[in-house]
Amino acid sequence: MRKLCAGLVVFAWSAATPVTAAELVPGLLFDMGGKFDKSFNEAAYNGAEAFKKKTGIEYLEFEPTNEAQREQALRRMARRGANIIVGVGFSQTSAIETVAKEYPDVKFTLIDGVTEAPNVQSIVFKEHEGSFLVGMLAAMASKTGKVGFVGGMDIPLIRKFACGYEQGAKHAKAGTEVLVNMTGNTSAAWNDPTKGGELARSQFDRGADIVFAAAGATGVGVYQAAKDGGKLAIGVDSNQNHLHPGTMLSSMVKRVDVAIEEAFTDAMNGAWKPGLKVLGLAEDGVGWALDDNNRSLVSAEMESALGAAREAIVAGEIKVTDYSAGNSCDY
């Protein structure tokens, strides 16, 4: 497995010395939507499981069902001896900032959020870069010139996916129309497959023939609607091509699994450091999935075009707008 490198790293505190396997107590706090959402949370789970399989070290874990549980869960893990705790999702930011102050000797890794606390490592991804590539793929595969996007909770992070997707689609084919819908404004939007299916069918009715879902477990409904309607869908975070082979055009992969496995491994080896890591195409932090499940849907021409675009983005020849930076894609 290729080790992820930081696109940007800011160090504020030196790492501790290595610990023995008996001393290391990892903890993992999932985001809302369930551990087995087949997407974001499940990628985190897979990373923790990969670490456990390689080292034999068990980890503490907790799945919150409401937002008030986050601080409680973090404190409970710290009291139980956890010395590296990963919080998955931007919504963990406030809880980690609070609890990190209370437990300054515990290392915290925050996925998708940023804080300057001296014992917190913040890891964010360039989702817009990976979404640009699957947007290109969607436009090249579309027969109608219309493609869709279904987001989960309406937040800047999900708009970042949509913005990158739209840019990629229009880069591949300038006249492509991109339909965008969000599922909701609360954390329930991550786990509503019924609503996801309804939004996808609405976009299909409006002429889209491919829909990209960045919506956690809600995306499962989008993928089912595509299968039922003889359309195509694009998965997110984890490689979801296997869910419906033949109607999953691809998946925009976000290597949360690798980031978490590395956080635990670095803590064990004394290599963990606080600060900011930004992972994009250049660091293999994002990308798109091609395997036996979607090979028949992706032509050599499409694959070549995406490869060239990836190289151009990494080289800075193609600039992909980051919605969360407030640059453009004004929805």
SEDOVO-838558 format. One line per field, with one value per residue (C-alpha): residue number from 1; residue in three letters; x negated, y, z negated. Coordinates in steps of 0.001 Angstrom, whole numbers, padded with zeros to 6 digits, always signed. Layout:
resi: [NUM,...];
resn: [ALA,...];
c1: [X,...];
c2: [Y,...];
c3: [Z,...];
//
This chain:
resi: [1,2,3,4,5,6,7,8,9,10,11,12,13,14,15,16,17,18,19,20,21,22,23,24,25,26,27,28,29,30,31,32,33,34,35,36,37,38,39,40,41,42,43,44,45,46,47,48,49,50,51,52,53,54,55,56,57,58,59,60,61,62,63,64,65,66,67,68,69,70,71,72,73,74,75,76,77,78,79,80,81,82,83,84,85,86,87,88,89,90,91,92,93,94,95,96,97,98,99,100,101,102,103,104,105,106,107,108,109,110,111,112,113,114,115,116,117,118,119,120,121,122,123,124,125,126,127,128,129,130,131,132,133,134,135,136,137,138,139,140,141,142,143,144,145,146,147,148,149,150,151,152,153,154,155,156,157,158,159,160,161,162,163,164,165,166,167,168,169,170,171,172,173,174,175,176,177,178,179,180,181,182,183,184,185,186,187,188,189,190,191,192,193,194,195,196,197,198,199,200,201,202,203,204,205,206,207,208,209,210,211,212,213,214,215,216,217,218,219,220,221,222,223,224,225,226,227,228,229,230,231,232,233,234,235,236,237,238,239,240,241,242,243,244,245,246,247,248,249,250,251,252,253,254,255,256,257,258,259,260,261,262,263,264,265,266,267,268,269,270,271,272,273,274,275,276,277,278,279,280,281,282,283,284,285,286,287,288,289,290,291,292,293,294,295,296,297,298,299,300,301,302,303,304,305,306,307,308,309,310,311,312,313,314,315,316,317,318,319,320,321,322,323,324,325,326,327,328,329,330,331];
resn: [MET,ARG,LYS,LEU,CYS,ALA,GLY,LEU,VAL,VAL,PHE,ALA,TRP,SER,ALA,ALA,THR,PRO,VAL,THR,ALA,ALA,GLU,LEU,VAL,PRO,GLY,LEU,LEU,PHE,ASP,MET,GLY,GLY,LYS,PHE,ASP,LYS,SER,PHE,ASN,GLU,ALA,ALA,TYR,ASN,GLY,ALA,GLU,ALA,PHE,LYS,LYS,LYS,THR,GLY,ILE,GLU,TYR,LEU,GLU,PHE,GLU,PRO,THR,ASN,GLU,ALA,GLN,ARG,GLU,GLN,ALA,LEU,ARG,ARG,MET,ALA,ARG,ARG,GLY,ALA,ASN,ILE,ILE,VAL,GLY,VAL,GLY,PHE,SER,GLN,THR,SER,ALA,ILE,GLU,THR,VAL,ALA,LYS,GLU,TYR,PRO,ASP,VAL,LYS,PHE,THR,LEU,ILE,ASP,GLY,VAL,THR,GLU,ALA,PRO,ASN,VAL,GLN,SER,ILE,VAL,PHE,LYS,GLU,HIS,GLU,GLY,SER,PHE,LEU,VAL,GLY,MET,LEU,ALA,ALA,MET,ALA,SER,LYS,THR,GLY,LYS,VAL,GLY,PHE,VAL,GLY,GLY,MET,ASP,ILE,PRO,LEU,ILE,ARG,LYS,PHE,ALA,CYS,GLY,TYR,GLU,GLN,GLY,ALA,LYS,HIS,ALA,LYS,ALA,GLY,THR,GLU,VAL,LEU,VAL,ASN,MET,THR,GLY,ASN,THR,SER,ALA,ALA,TRP,ASN,ASP,PRO,THR,LYS,GLY,GLY,GLU,LEU,ALA,ARG,SER,GLN,PHE,ASP,ARG,GLY,ALA,ASP,ILE,VAL,PHE,ALA,ALA,ALA,GLY,ALA,THR,GLY,VAL,GLY,VAL,TYR,GLN,ALA,ALA,LYS,ASP,GLY,GLY,LYS,LEU,ALA,ILE,GLY,VAL,ASP,SER,ASN,GLN,ASN,HIS,LEU,HIS,PRO,GLY,THR,MET,LEU,SER,SER,MET,VAL,LYS,ARG,VAL,ASP,VAL,ALA,ILE,GLU,GLU,ALA,PHE,THR,ASP,ALA,MET,ASN,GLY,ALA,TRP,LYS,PRO,GLY,LEU,LYS,VAL,LEU,GLY,LEU,ALA,GLU,ASP,GLY,VAL,GLY,TRP,ALA,LEU,ASP,ASP,ASN,ASN,ARG,SER,LEU,VAL,SER,ALA,GLU,MET,GLU,SER,ALA,LEU,GLY,ALA,ALA,ARG,GLU,ALA,ILE,VAL,ALA,GLY,GLU,ILE,LYS,VAL,THR,ASP,TYR,SER,ALA,GLY,ASN,SER,CYS,ASP,TYR];
c1: [+000000,-001458,-002042,-000192,-002316,-001108,-000430,-000801,-002022,-002225,-003999,-003374,-004507,-006969,-005819,-006324,-008683,-007484,-005188,-004895,-001867,-000773,-000934,+000915,+004673,+006274,+009784,+012154,+015236,+017443,+019529,+023316,+024823,+023603,+020375,+021510,+022756,+020781,+019129,+017345,+017714,+017057,+013818,+012783,+013743,+011733,+008659,+008915,+009486,+006451,+004328,+005738,+005087,+001475,+000632,+003098,+003930,+007606,+009159,+011959,+014861,+018152,+021017,+022901,+026640,+026913,+024503,+024382,+022608,+019378,+017659,+018833,+017418,+014057,+013719,+014697,+012024,+009391,+010342,+010061,+006468,+006719,+003576,+004501,+008122,+009443,+012641,+014262,+016076,+016044,+018764,+016263,+014199,+015736,+015815,+012178,+011073,+012782,+011603,+008064,+007586,+008695,+006347,+003180,+001179,+003616,+003094,+006202,+006561,+009469,+010719,+012310,+011922,+009169,+008058,+004796,+004828,+001253,+002173,+004467,+003602,+006050,+006463,+008456,+008813,+009012,+012382,+012835,+009900,+011260,+014760,+013391,+012234,+015552,+017321,+015285,+016163,+019870,+019910,+018065,+020402,+023642,+025905,+028234,+025743,+027248,+025731,+026801,+025396,+027112,+025452,+026107,+026155,+026018,+022625,+019594,+017765,+020480,+020751,+017010,+017734,+020494,+018354,+015465,+017863,+019452,+016069,+014917,+018107,+017892,+014164,+014856,+017912,+018590,+022352,+023012,+025837,+025355,+028380,+027636,+029818,+029032,+030842,+031263,+029817,+029344,+027223,+030212,+029329,+026472,+028779,+031900,+031727,+035421,+034919,+031740,+033681,+036410,+033913,+032122,+035367,+036333,+033051,+033486,+036970,+035408,+033053,+029951,+028663,+025805,+025935,+023003,+023939,+021869,+024313,+023126,+025699,+028243,+026290,+027424,+030863,+029337,+027463,+030573,+032608,+029980,+030054,+033862,+034058,+031334,+029175,+025681,+024436,+021121,+020184,+018139,+015434,+015153,+014974,+018679,+018442,+019324,+022734,+024372,+021887,+022905,+024653,+021922,+019864,+017158,+016536,+014708,+012448,+011267,+008585,+009901,+008975,+005306,+005242,+006618,+004384,+001398,+002488,+002565,-000674,-002499,-001347,-002733,-006056,-006546,-006088,-002698,-002740,-000057,+000703,+002421,+002301,+003955,+004324,+005234,+004430,+000698,+000687,+003075,+005529,+008366,+008972,+011423,+012014,+011562,+011969,+013700,+017091,+017004,+014328,+016924,+018337,+015052,+013460,+009740,+010370,+012084,+009350,+006672,+008479,+008772,+005128,+004067,+006316,+004928,+001388,+002398,+004051,+001024,-001257,+000916,+001874,+005548,+006781,+009790,+011813,+012258,+015785,+014908,+012281,+015028,+013673,+016600,+019302,+021830,+024885];
c2: [+000000,+003326,+005670,+008957,+012090,+015482,+018127,+020640,+019868,+022293,+021021,+022501,+019722,+016860,+013252,+010980,+008060,+004703,+002648,-001094,-002934,-003492,+000255,+001437,+001874,+003269,+004682,+005441,+007659,+007300,+010014,+009931,+007540,+004215,+002250,+000124,+002910,+001371,+004779,+007254,+005539,+002135,+003400,+004478,+001065,-000670,+001372,+000496,-003160,-003190,-001868,-004492,-007272,-006222,-005619,-007670,-004529,-004070,-000617,+001131,+002343,+004180,+004953,+008088,+008240,+011885,+014801,+015142,+011791,+012882,+014557,+011812,+009125,+010878,+011310,+007709,+006480,+008713,+007463,+003891,+004552,+005470,+007332,+007893,+008710,+009348,+011363,+010888,+013836,+017641,+017556,+016132,+019343,+021106,+017966,+017150,+020723,+020561,+017111,+017564,+020404,+018124,+015311,+017034,+013783,+012011,+012273,+013109,+012803,+014680,+013637,+016369,+019105,+021528,+022733,+024188,+022384,+021247,+017580,+017287,+016146,+017478,+015561,+017025,+015923,+017626,+016083,+018554,+016998,+013452,+014713,+016536,+013204,+011398,+014460,+014042,+010371,+011101,+013637,+011302,+008394,+010410,+009988,+012860,+015593,+015820,+014368,+014609,+015026,+014052,+015332,+014395,+017167,+020589,+021777,+023349,+020011,+018385,+021461,+020955,+017530,+018997,+021895,+019659,+017268,+020083,+021469,+018048,+017418,+020740,+020303,+017046,+018383,+022090,+021857,+019309,+020238,+019273,+018861,+019276,+018330,+018026,+015596,+017799,+020176,+017842,+014778,+012598,+013414,+010906,+007951,+008337,+005924,+006477,+010203,+009503,+007263,+009871,+012608,+010357,+009358,+013028,+013801,+010852,+012138,+015515,+013902,+012955,+009473,+009367,+010488,+010934,+010555,+012059,+011281,+008465,+005698,+007867,+007064,+003442,+004612,+006541,+003471,+001288,+003851,+003825,+000050,-000071,+002594,+001248,+004317,+004761,+005936,+006987,+006026,+007918,+007587,+003783,+001828,+001059,-000446,-003881,-002796,-002946,-004168,-002929,+000238,+001708,+003782,+004335,+005604,+008725,+007181,+009119,+007221,+007699,+004072,+004676,+007907,+006157,+003132,+005470,+007557,+004444,+003099,+006408,+006649,+003168,+003977,+007404,+009101,+010725,+014528,+017168,+019770,+019797,+017212,+017978,+014946,+015205,+013508,+014116,+012216,+009466,+010738,+010842,+009209,+007098,+003357,+001062,-002681,-005723,-004398,-001325,-002193,-002718,+000785,+002673,+002828,+003118,+006656,+007611,+006044,+007865,+011207,+010836,+009847,+012932,+015173,+013722,+014498,+018016,+018693,+017424,+019562,+022629,+022882,+022376,+024424,+022888,+025384,+024525,+025548,+025518,+028210,+030472,+030775,+029911,+027307,+029625,+027442];
c3: [+000000,+001009,-001898,-001682,-001782,-002889,-000310,-003137,-006618,-009509,-012609,-016014,-018313,-018064,-018073,-021045,-021080,-019752,-021969,-022241,-020926,-024511,-025214,-022107,-022562,-019370,-019311,-016421,-016612,-013541,-011929,-011775,-009242,-010590,-010481,-007539,-005256,-002357,-001952,-004241,-007618,-006153,-004653,-008153,-009517,-006793,-007667,-011349,-010502,-008198,-011064,-013434,-010935,-010422,-014079,-016109,-018100,-018978,-018899,-020756,-018627,-018935,-016534,-017617,-017093,-018112,-018122,-021907,-022211,-020559,-023510,-025849,-023585,-023215,-026979,-027589,-025177,-026793,-030272,-029020,-028048,-024354,-023328,-019639,-018801,-015297,-014846,-011448,-009873,-010006,-012665,-015162,-015115,-018104,-020258,-019499,-020213,-023600,-024666,-023310,-025804,-028628,-027571,-026269,-026304,-023960,-020224,-018182,-014399,-012832,-009389,-007236,-009836,-010826,-014235,-015480,-018821,-019596,-020017,-016983,-013484,-010884,-007616,-004736,-001132,+002242,+003056,+005907,+007763,+007637,+008439,+011490,+012918,+012409,+013799,+016966,+017040,+016616,+019442,+021791,+020981,+021099,+024091,+023141,+022309,+018813,+015652,+012034,+008539,+005286,+002137,-001459,-004041,-002375,-003620,-001912,-001878,+000251,+002466,+002987,+004533,+006706,+007884,+008909,+010652,+012664,+013697,+014874,+016830,+018643,+019242,+021067,+022937,+022720,+023209,+020464,+018081,+014422,+012148,+008423,+005454,+001749,-000541,-003608,-006167,-009125,-009812,-008866,-005244,-005429,-006013,-003879,-000918,-000167,+000369,+002327,+004691,+005106,+005989,+008473,+010196,+010439,+012161,+014501,+015352,+016193,+018697,+016702,+017443,+014881,+011234,+008844,+005169,+002348,-000413,-002668,-003059,-001207,+001936,+001737,+002850,+005741,+006964,+006720,+008665,+011419,+011599,+011631,+014329,+016570,+015906,+014478,+011089,+009580,+006020,+003472,+000802,+000877,+004135,+004562,+008055,+006690,+005397,+008836,+011453,+014881,+013694,+011473,+013899,+011281,+007739,+006598,+003971,+000942,-000941,-004458,-005074,-004351,-006364,-009449,-009142,-008876,-011870,-014056,-012588,-012999,-016624,-017236,-015554,-017085,-013718,-014386,-014269,-014751,-012122,-008764,-005977,-002651,-000398,+003265,+006558,+006168,+002849,+004036,+001433,+003984,+007344,+009306,+009337,+012326,+011814,+013259,+012136,+014392,+016942,+019702,+019121,+019416,+022845,+023453,+024696,+021431,+019339,+021319,+021001,+017233,+016958,+018911,+016822,+013604,+014726,+015760,+012393,+010472,+012660,+012094,+015751,+014918,+011973,+010235,+008242,+004566,+003561,-000151,+000495,+001789,+005300,+007569,+008459,+006823,+006246];
//
